[in-house]
């Protein structure tokens, strides 16, 4: 529990105790109304922790990739800035597929090699999206997925692309099946962690490790040879690149995007 939460909780407890034991003139209705009001304020205080770093995270080297209010630090693939289909609302980066202008995958300004990435996501029913990494932003590649491997984001229950196990949420898309189903239903928040450390790649979904492999060794070559990427000569070839979140035509929201370089 952080200091602010501790002090606020203590304040609630003290106020509640005083209200019910030391103020006999307060009638029952006022007593009933006081605690919900305090809980509402506390709920607002808790919500403010989104898109922020704790002191511990700062010491560990974490940095925010999303400030909670703007798309600063992000741009559409091969474009100078984020398009209008991507907007910030309620402390979330949201893709609105009904907006026809400014469509395309969103890409980090920064390039990363060894890193740990955390991100929360909430996808619509039937939704399909992904997080790509090691993406090369070059006009010779017309899409992020031509170079960047993908952490799959999916509504496992209703999405059209749910027939193949290595296409489910938390998979290394079309390459490695998640070790265990761990997705929260569409419309609820999920927490993803991607860690790449000197070629060792690990995925987590809602605290469950879903994938662990090593890039660029003989086993990796064999895995890719059995996937749809087998003839894509530069797929996952580079050891550093951009982070990207995918525009797959479905509404999706992201928040609490943070990274630390290893």
Phi and psi in degrees as GROMACS dihedral restraints (atoms count N, CA, C in turn):
[ dihedral_restraints ]
;  ai    aj    ak    al  type     phi  dphi    fc
    3     4     5     6     1   -75.8    20    10
    4     5     6     7     1   170.6    20    10
    6     7     8     9     1   -63.4    20    10
    7     8     9    10     1   -42.7    20    10
    9    10    11    12     1   -61.9    20    10
   10    11    12    13     1   -45.0    20    10
   12    13    14    15     1   -62.8    20    10
   13    14    15    16     1   -40.9    20    10
   15    16    17    18     1   -61.5    20    10
   16    17    18    19     1   -47.4    20    10
   18    19    20    21     1   -64.6    20    10
   19    20    21    22     1   -40.0    20    10
   21    22    23    24     1   -68.7    20    10
   22    23    24    25     1   -41.6    20    10
   24    25    26    27     1   -62.3    20    10
   25    26    27    28     1   -41.9    20    10
   27    28    29    30     1   -61.4    20    10
   28    29    30    31     1   -39.9    20    10
   30    31    32    33     1   -63.2    20    10
   31    32    33    34     1   -43.2    20    10
   33    34    35    36     1   -59.7    20    10
   34    35    36    37     1   -47.0    20    10
   36    37    38    39     1   -62.1    20    10
   37    38    39    40     1   -44.7    20    10
   39    40    41    42     1   -64.9    20    10
   40    41    42    43     1   -42.2    20    10
   42    43    44    45     1   -66.0    20    10
   43    44    45    46     1   -41.6    20    10
   45    46    47    48     1   -64.4    20    10
   46    47    48    49     1   -43.2    20    10
   48    49    50    51     1   -62.5    20    10
   49    50    51    52     1   -45.5    20    10
   51    52    53    54     1   -64.4    20    10
   52    53    54    55     1   -39.4    20    10
   54    55    56    57     1   -62.1    20    10
   55    56    57    58     1   -42.5    20    10
   57    58    59    60     1   -89.9    20    10
   58    59    60    61     1   -14.8    20    10
   60    61    62    63     1  -119.3    20    10
   61    62    63    64     1   -20.6    20    10
   63    64    65    66     1  -122.1    20    10
   64    65    66    67     1     3.1    20    10
   66    67    68    69     1  -130.0    20    10
   67    68    69    70     1    72.2    20    10
   69    70    71    72     1   -63.1    20    10
   70    71    72    73     1   -17.7    20    10
   72    73    74    75     1   -77.8    20    10
   73    74    75    76     1   -16.1    20    10
   75    76    77    78     1   -76.7    20    10
   76    77    78    79     1   123.9    20    10
   78    79    80    81     1   -76.6    20    10
   79    80    81    82     1   171.5    20    10
   81    82    83    84     1   -61.4    20    10
   82    83    84    85     1   -39.2    20    10
   84    85    86    87     1   -61.7    20    10
   85    86    87    88     1   -41.8    20    10
   87    88    89    90     1   -63.6    20    10
   88    89    90    91     1   -38.8    20    10
   90    91    92    93     1   -62.7    20    10
   91    92    93    94     1   -40.2    20    10
   93    94    95    96     1   -65.4    20    10
   94    95    96    97     1   -34.3    20    10
   96    97    98    99     1   -80.4    20    10
   97    98    99   100     1   -26.0    20    10
   99   100   101   102     1   -65.2    20    10
  100   101   102   103     1   -51.0    20    10
  102   103   104   105     1   -64.9    20    10
  103   104   105   106     1   -43.6    20    10
  105   106   107   108     1   -58.1    20    10
  106   107   108   109     1   -37.3    20    10
  108   109   110   111     1   -64.7    20    10
  109   110   111   112     1   -43.1    20    10
  111   112   113   114     1   -64.3    20    10
  112   113   114   115     1   -40.0    20    10
  114   115   116   117     1   -65.4    20    10
  115   116   117   118     1   -35.8    20    10
  117   118   119   120     1   -63.5    20    10
  118   119   120   121     1   -43.6    20    10
  120   121   122   123     1   -63.5    20    10
  121   122   123   124     1   -42.5    20    10
  123   124   125   126     1   -63.9    20    10
  124   125   126   127     1   -39.9    20    10
  126   127   128   129     1   -60.3    20    10
  127   128   129   130     1   -41.8    20    10
  129   130   131   132     1   -63.3    20    10
  130   131   132   133     1   -38.6    20    10
  132   133   134   135     1   -64.4    20    10
  133   134   135   136     1   -41.2    20    10
  135   136   137   138     1   -64.4    20    10
  136   137   138   139     1   -39.5    20    10
  138   139   140   141     1   -62.2    20    10
  139   140   141   142     1   -27.2    20    10
  141   142   143   144     1   -69.4    20    10
  142   143   144   145     1   -11.2    20    10
  144   145   146   147     1   -78.1    20    10
  145   146   147   148     1   -12.7    20    10
  147   148   149   150     1   -65.0    20    10
  148   149   150   151     1   147.3    20    10
  150   151   152   153     1    58.4    20    10
  151   152   153   154     1    38.9    20    10
  153   154   155   156     1  -142.2    20    10
  154   155   156   157     1   166.3    20    10
  156   157   158   159     1  -116.7    20    10
  157   158   159   160     1   140.5    20    10
  159   160   161   162     1   -79.1    20    10
  160   161   162   163     1   166.6    20    10
  162   163   164   165     1   -60.0    20    10
  163   164   165   166     1   -38.1    20    10
  165   166   167   168     1   -64.2    20    10
  166   167   168   169     1   -44.2    20    10
  168   169   170   171     1   -63.0    20    10
  169   170   171   172     1   -39.7    20    10
  171   172   173   174     1   -62.1    20    10
  172   173   174   175     1   -41.9    20    10
  174   175   176   177     1   -65.5    20    10
  175   176   177   178     1   -30.9    20    10
  177   178   179   180     1   -79.7    20    10
  178   179   180   181     1    -6.7    20    10
  180   181   182   183     1    96.5    20    10
  181   182   183   184     1    10.6    20    10
  183   184   185   186     1   -70.3    20    10
  184   185   186   187     1   145.2    20    10
  186   187   188   189     1  -133.6    20    10
  187   188   189   190     1   144.1    20    10
  189   190   191   192     1   -77.4    20    10
  190   191   192   193     1   135.3    20    10
  192   193   194   195     1  -100.3    20    10
  193   194   195   196     1    -2.7    20    10
  195   196   197   198     1  -143.7    20    10
  196   197   198   199     1   124.1    20    10
  198   199   200   201     1   -85.5    20    10
  199   200   201   202     1    -3.5    20    10
  201   202   203   204     1    91.2    20    10
  202   203   204   205     1    -9.9    20    10
  204   205   206   207     1  -130.5    20    10
  205   206   207   208     1   -22.4    20    10
  207   208   209   210     1  -138.1    20    10
  208   209   210   211     1   170.0    20    10
  210   211   212   213     1   -94.1    20    10
  211   212   213   214     1    18.8    20    10
  213   214   215   216     1   -55.6    20    10
  214   215   216   217     1   134.7    20    10
  216   217   218   219     1    94.5    20    10
  217   218   219   220     1    -0.6    20    10
  219   220   221   222     1  -134.3    20    10
  220   221   222   223     1   154.1    20    10
  222   223   224   225     1  -154.8    20    10
  223   224   225   226     1   158.4    20    10
  225   226   227   228     1   -67.4    20    10
  226   227   228   229     1   146.7    20    10
  228   229   230   231     1   -54.4    20    10
  229   230   231   232     1   126.3    20    10
  231   232   233   234     1    63.6    20    10
  232   233   234   235     1    19.7    20    10
  234   235   236   237     1  -124.0    20    10
  235   236   237   238     1   159.5    20    10
  237   238   239   240     1   -77.1    20    10
  238   239   240   241     1   -20.5    20    10
  240   241   242   243     1  -150.0    20    10
  241   242   243   244     1   175.4    20    10
  243   244   245   246     1   -75.6    20    10
  244   245   246   247     1   135.6    20    10
  246   247   248   249     1   -79.7    20    10
  247   248   249   250     1   166.6    20    10
  249   250   251   252     1   -64.9    20    10
  250   251   252   253     1   -17.1    20    10
  252   253   254   255     1   -66.9    20    10
  253   254   255   256     1   -24.0    20    10
  255   256   257   258     1  -100.5    20    10
  256   257   258   259     1   122.9    20    10
  258   259   260   261     1  -139.9    20    10
  259   260   261   262     1   168.4    20    10
  261   262   263   264     1  -112.5    20    10
  262   263   264   265     1   126.3    20    10
  264   265   266   267     1  -147.1    20    10
  265   266   267   268     1   133.9    20    10
  267   268   269   270     1    55.0    20    10
  268   269   270   271     1    36.9    20    10
  270   271   272   273     1    72.4    20    10
  271   272   273   274     1    24.6    20    10
  273   274   275   276     1  -132.1    20    10
  274   275   276   277     1   142.2    20    10
  276   277   278   279     1   -83.2    20    10
  277   278   279   280     1   122.8    20    10
  279   280   281   282     1  -123.9    20    10
  280   281   282   283     1   140.5    20    10
  282   283   284   285     1   -99.7    20    10
  283   284   285   286     1   122.6    20    10
  285   286   287   288     1  -106.4    20    10
  286   287   288   289     1   102.2    20    10
  288   289   290   291     1   -69.5    20    10
  289   290   291   292     1   -10.8    20    10
  291   292   293   294     1   -77.0    20    10
  292   293   294   295     1   -16.4    20    10
  294   295   296   297     1   -84.4    20    10
  295   296   297   298     1   119.5    20    10
  297   298   299   300     1   -85.0    20    10
  298   299   300   301     1   -22.5    20    10
  300   301   302   303     1   -88.2    20    10
  301   302   303   304     1   146.1    20    10
  303   304   305   306     1    72.7    20    10
  304   305   306   307     1    29.2    20    10
  306   307   308   309     1   -80.0    20    10
  307   308   309   310     1   160.8    20    10
  309   310   311   312     1   132.0    20    10
  310   311   312   313     1   163.5    20    10
  312   313   314   315     1   -66.8    20    10
  313   314   315   316     1   144.9    20    10
  315   316   317   318     1   -93.4    20    10
  316   317   318   319     1   136.0    20    10
  318   319   320   321     1  -128.1    20    10
  319   320   321   322     1   139.2    20    10
  321   322   323   324     1   -68.4    20    10
  322   323   324   325     1   144.8    20    10
  324   325   326   327     1   -65.0    20    10
  325   326   327   328     1   -35.4    20    10
  327   328   329   330     1   -82.5    20    10
  328   329   330   331     1   157.9    20    10
  330   331   332   333     1  -114.5    20    10
  331   332   333   334     1   138.5    20    10
  333   334   335   336     1  -133.9    20    10
  334   335   336   337     1   146.0    20    10
  336   337   338   339     1  -113.7    20    10
  337   338   339   340     1   -78.0    20    10
  339   340   341   342     1   -99.1    20    10
  340   341   342   343     1   122.8    20    10
  342   343   344   345     1  -158.5    20    10
  343   344   345   346     1   164.2    20    10
  345   346   347   348     1  -126.9    20    10
  346   347   348   349     1   124.4    20    10
  348   349   350   351     1  -115.1    20    10
  349   350   351   352     1   135.6    20    10
  351   352   353   354     1  -120.6    20    10
  352   353   354   355     1   142.7    20    10
  354   355   356   357     1  -159.2    20    10
  355   356   357   358     1   137.2    20    10
  357   358   359   360     1   -99.6    20    10
  358   359   360   361     1   142.4    20    10
  360   361   362   363     1  -142.7    20    10
  361   362   363   364     1   150.2    20    10
  363   364   365   366     1  -139.7    20    10
  364   365   366   367     1   115.3    20    10
  366   367   368   369     1  -111.4    20    10
  367   368   369   370     1   148.5    20    10
  369   370   371   372     1   -72.5    20    10
  370   371   372   373     1   162.9    20    10
  372   373   374   375     1   -57.5    20    10
  373   374   375   376     1   138.6    20    10
  375   376   377   378     1    70.9    20    10
  376   377   378   379     1     7.0    20    10
  378   379   380   381     1   -72.5    20    10
  379   380   381   382     1   154.6    20    10
  381   382   383   384     1  -143.5    20    10
  382   383   384   385     1   131.5    20    10
  384   385   386   387     1  -160.3    20    10
  385   386   387   388     1  -169.7    20    10
  387   388   389   390     1  -170.2    20    10
  388   389   390   391     1   164.7    20    10
  390   391   392   393     1  -117.0    20    10
  391   392   393   394     1   116.9    20    10
  393   394   395   396     1   -99.9    20    10
  394   395   396   397     1   154.2    20    10
  396   397   398   399     1  -145.0    20    10
  397   398   399   400     1   164.7    20    10
  399   400   401   402     1    60.4    20    10
  400   401   402   403     1    28.6    20    10
  402   403   404   405     1   -75.3    20    10
  403   404   405   406     1   132.8    20    10
  405   406   407   408     1   -98.5    20    10
  406   407   408   409     1   122.6    20    10
  408   409   410   411     1   -96.0    20    10
  409   410   411   412     1    96.2    20    10
  411   412   413   414     1  -148.6    20    10
  412   413   414   415     1   139.6    20    10
  414   415   416   417     1   -62.5    20    10
  415   416   417   418     1   -18.6    20    10
  417   418   419   420     1   -71.9    20    10
  418   419   420   421     1   -15.6    20    10
  420   421   422   423     1  -112.0    20    10
  421   422   423   424     1   116.6    20    10
  423   424   425   426     1   -82.1    20    10
  424   425   426   427     1    -6.4    20    10
  426   427   428   429     1  -149.6    20    10
  427   428   429   430     1   154.3    20    10
  429   430   431   432     1   -63.0    20    10
  430   431   432   433     1   -36.9    20    10
  432   433   434   435     1   -73.7    20    10
  433   434   435   436     1    -8.2    20    10
  435   436   437   438     1   -70.2    20    10
  436   437   438   439     1   -23.5    20    10
  438   439   440   441     1  -121.3    20    10
  439   440   441   442     1   -25.8    20    10
  441   442   443   444     1  -100.9    20    10
  442   443   444   445     1   123.0    20    10
  444   445   446   447     1   -61.8    20    10
  445   446   447   448     1   159.0    20    10
  447   448   449   450     1  -125.5    20    10
  448   449   450   451     1   131.0    20    10
  450   451   452   453     1   -87.1    20    10
  451   452   453   454     1   116.1    20    10
  453   454   455   456     1   -77.3    20    10
  454   455   456   457     1   133.3    20    10
  456   457   458   459     1  -114.8    20    10
  457   458   459   460     1   126.5    20    10
  459   460   461   462     1  -156.4    20    10
  460   461   462   463     1   148.4    20    10
  462   463   464   465     1   -82.2    20    10
  463   464   465   466     1    96.3    20    10
  465   466   467   468     1   -59.1    20    10
  466   467   468   469     1   -29.2    20    10
  468   469   470   471     1   -79.8    20    10
  469   470   471   472     1   -38.4    20    10
  471   472   473   474     1  -121.9    20    10
  472   473   474   475     1    -8.8    20    10
  474   475   476   477     1   -68.6    20    10
  475   476   477   478     1   146.4    20    10
  477   478   479   480     1   -62.4    20    10
  478   479   480   481     1   -31.8    20    10
  480   481   482   483     1   -90.4    20    10
  481   482   483   484     1    38.3    20    10
  483   484   485   486     1  -105.9    20    10
  484   485   486   487     1    12.6    20    10
  486   487   488   489     1   -84.3    20    10
  487   488   489   490     1   -20.5    20    10
  489   490   491   492     1  -111.9    20    10
  490   491   492   493     1   129.0    20    10
  492   493   494   495     1   -59.9    20    10
  493   494   495   496     1   -36.2    20    10
  495   496   497   498     1   -85.9    20    10
  496   497   498   499     1    19.8    20    10
  498   499   500   501     1  -114.8    20    10
  499   500   501   502     1     3.8    20    10
  501   502   503   504     1   -83.1    20    10
  502   503   504   505     1   165.3    20    10
  504   505   506   507     1   -56.7    20    10
  505   506   507   508     1   133.3    20    10
  507   508   509   510     1    89.6    20    10
  508   509   510   511     1    -1.5    20    10
  510   511   512   513     1   -81.7    20    10
  511   512   513   514     1   159.8    20    10
  513   514   515   516     1   -86.4    20    10
  514   515   516   517     1   101.8    20    10
  516   517   518   519     1   -49.3    20    10
  517   518   519   520     1   124.2    20    10
  519   520   521   522     1    65.8    20    10
  520   521   522   523     1    10.5    20    10
  522   523   524   525     1  -124.0    20    10
  523   524   525   526     1   -54.1    20    10
  525   526   527   528     1  -130.1    20    10
  526   527   528   529     1   127.6    20    10
  528   529   530   531     1   -73.2    20    10
  529   530   531   532     1   142.4    20    10
  531   532   533   534     1   -59.5    20    10
  532   533   534   535     1   141.4    20    10
  534   535   536   537     1   -67.0    20    10
  535   536   537   538     1   -24.6    20    10
  537   538   539   540     1  -158.2    20    10
  538   539   540   541     1   143.5    20    10
  540   541   542   543     1   -70.8    20    10
  541   542   543   544     1   127.6    20    10
  543   544   545   546     1  -140.0    20    10
  544   545   546   547     1     7.8    20    10
  546   547   548   549     1   -77.1    20    10
  547   548   549   550     1   139.1    20    10
  549   550   551   552     1   -79.8    20    10
  550   551   552   553     1   151.8    20    10
  552   553   554   555     1   -61.1    20    10
  553   554   555   556     1   158.4    20    10
  555   556   557   558     1   -52.9    20    10
  556   557   558   559     1   138.9    20    10
  558   559   560   561     1    93.2    20    10
  559   560   561   562     1    -8.0    20    10
  561   562   563   564     1  -113.8    20    10
  562   563   564   565     1   158.7    20    10
  564   565   566   567     1   -79.9    20    10
  565   566   567   568     1   141.7    20    10
  567   568   569   570     1  -122.2    20    10
  568   569   570   571     1   152.0    20    10
  570   571   572   573     1  -118.4    20    10
  571   572   573   574     1   122.5    20    10
  573   574   575   576     1  -114.1    20    10
  574   575   576   577     1   141.0    20    10
  576   577   578   579     1  -127.7    20    10
  577   578   579   580     1   131.0    20    10
  579   580   581   582     1  -122.3    20    10
  580   581   582   583     1   125.2    20    10
  582   583   584   585     1  -125.4    20    10
  583   584   585   586     1   126.3    20    10
  585   586   587   588     1  -125.6    20    10
  586   587   588   589     1   116.5    20    10
  588   589   590   591     1  -135.1    20    10
  589   590   591   592     1   101.7    20    10
  591   592   593   594     1    52.5    20    10
  592   593   594   595     1    43.3    20    10
  594   595   596   597     1    94.6    20    10
  595   596   597   598     1   -21.3    20    10
  597   598   599   600     1   -79.6    20    10
  598   599   600   601     1   119.4    20    10
  600   601   602   603     1  -111.6    20    10
  601   602   603   604     1   127.5    20    10
  603   604   605   606     1  -132.4    20    10
  604   605   606   607     1   134.4    20    10
  606   607   608   609     1  -113.2    20    10
  607   608   609   610     1   142.9    20    10
  609   610   611   612     1  -129.3    20    10
  610   611   612   613     1   147.4    20    10
  612   613   614   615     1  -133.1    20    10
  613   614   615   616     1   116.3    20    10
  615   616   617   618     1    52.1    20    10
  616   617   618   619     1    42.1    20    10
  618   619   620   621     1    85.6    20    10
  619   620   621   622     1    -3.9    20    10
  621   622   623   624     1  -102.8    20    10
  622   623   624   625     1   127.5    20    10
  624   625   626   627     1   -73.2    20    10
  625   626   627   628     1   118.9    20    10
  627   628   629   630     1  -104.3    20    10
  628   629   630   631     1   -25.4    20    10
  630   631   632   633     1  -145.6    20    10
  631   632   633   634     1   139.4    20    10
  633   634   635   636     1  -146.5    20    10
  634   635   636   637     1   126.4    20    10
  636   637   638   639     1  -155.1    20    10
  637   638   639   640     1  -179.4    20    10
  639   640   641   642     1  -128.8    20    10
  640   641   642   643     1   128.4    20    10
  642   643   644   645     1   -79.2    20    10
  643   644   645   646     1   150.6    20    10
  645   646   647   648     1    73.5    20    10
  646   647   648   649     1     9.7    20    10
  648   649   650   651     1  -100.7    20    10
  649   650   651   652     1  -175.0    20    10
  651   652   653   654     1   -63.7    20    10
  652   653   654   655     1   -38.2    20    10
  654   655   656   657     1   -64.2    20    10
  655   656   657   658     1   -40.2    20    10
  657   658   659   660     1   -62.2    20    10
  658   659   660   661     1   -43.6    20    10
  660   661   662   663     1   -58.7    20    10
  661   662   663   664     1   -40.3    20    10
  663   664   665   666     1   -68.1    20    10
  664   665   666   667     1   -41.8    20    10
  666   667   668   669     1   -60.2    20    10
  667   668   669   670     1   -46.1    20    10
  669   670   671   672     1   -65.7    20    10
  670   671   672   673     1   -34.6    20    10
  672   673   674   675     1   -64.6    20    10
  673   674   675   676     1   -18.8    20    10
  675   676   677   678     1  -100.0    20    10
  676   677   678   679     1     5.4    20    10
  678   679   680   681     1  -109.1    20    10
  679   680   681   682     1   176.6    20    10
  681   682   683   684     1   -68.3    20    10
  682   683   684   685     1   -11.4    20    10
  684   685   686   687     1   -93.0    20    10
  685   686   687   688     1     5.8    20    10
  687   688   689   690     1   -60.0    20    10
  688   689   690   691     1   -26.5    20    10
  690   691   692   693     1  -106.8    20    10
  691   692   693   694     1    11.6    20    10
  693   694   695   696     1   -93.2    20    10
  694   695   696   697     1    99.0    20    10
  696   697   698   699     1   -61.5    20    10
  697   698   699   700     1   -27.9    20    10
  699   700   701   702     1  -108.1    20    10
  700   701   702   703     1    11.3    20    10
  702   703   704   705     1   -67.2    20    10
  703   704   705   706     1   124.6    20    10
  705   706   707   708     1    52.9    20    10
  706   707   708   709     1    30.5    20    10
  708   709   710   711     1   -85.8    20    10
  709   710   711   712     1   -31.6    20    10
  711   712   713   714     1   -89.9    20    10
  712   713   714   715     1   147.1    20    10
  714   715   716   717     1   -94.6    20    10
  715   716   717   718     1     3.4    20    10
  717   718   719   720     1  -152.3    20    10
  718   719   720   721     1   155.1    20    10
  720   721   722   723     1   177.4    20    10
  721   722   723   724     1  -170.3    20    10
  723   724   725   726     1   -83.7    20    10
  724   725   726   727     1   159.8    20    10
  726   727   728   729     1   -93.7    20    10
  727   728   729   730     1   141.7    20    10
  729   730   731   732     1  -141.1    20    10
  730   731   732   733     1   142.9    20    10
  732   733   734   735     1  -113.0    20    10
  733   734   735   736     1   140.4    20    10
  735   736   737   738     1   -92.1    20    10
  736   737   738   739     1   139.6    20    10
  738   739   740   741     1   -94.5    20    10
  739   740   741   742     1   101.1    20    10
  741   742   743   744     1  -111.0    20    10
  742   743   744   745     1    13.6    20    10
  744   745   746   747     1    89.8    20    10
  745   746   747   748     1    11.4    20    10
  747   748   749   750     1  -126.7    20    10
  748   749   750   751     1   147.9    20    10
  750   751   752   753     1   -65.1    20    10
  751   752   753   754     1   131.7    20    10
  753   754   755   756     1  -149.5    20    10
  754   755   756   757     1   147.2    20    10
  756   757   758   759     1  -123.5    20    10
  757   758   759   760     1   147.3    20    10
  759   760   761   762     1  -130.8    20    10
  760   761   762   763     1   147.4    20    10
  762   763   764   765     1  -154.6    20    10
  763   764   765   766     1   172.3    20    10
  765   766   767   768     1    51.1    20    10
  766   767   768   769     1    49.2    20    10
  768   769   770   771     1   -89.7    20    10
  769   770   771   772     1   114.4    20    10
  771   772   773   774     1  -140.4    20    10
  772   773   774   775     1   152.8    20    10
  774   775   776   777     1  -144.1    20    10
  775   776   777   778     1   149.5    20    10
  777   778   779   780     1  -134.7    20    10
  778   779   780   781     1   138.0    20    10
  780   781   782   783     1   -87.6    20    10
  781   782   783   784     1   139.1    20    10
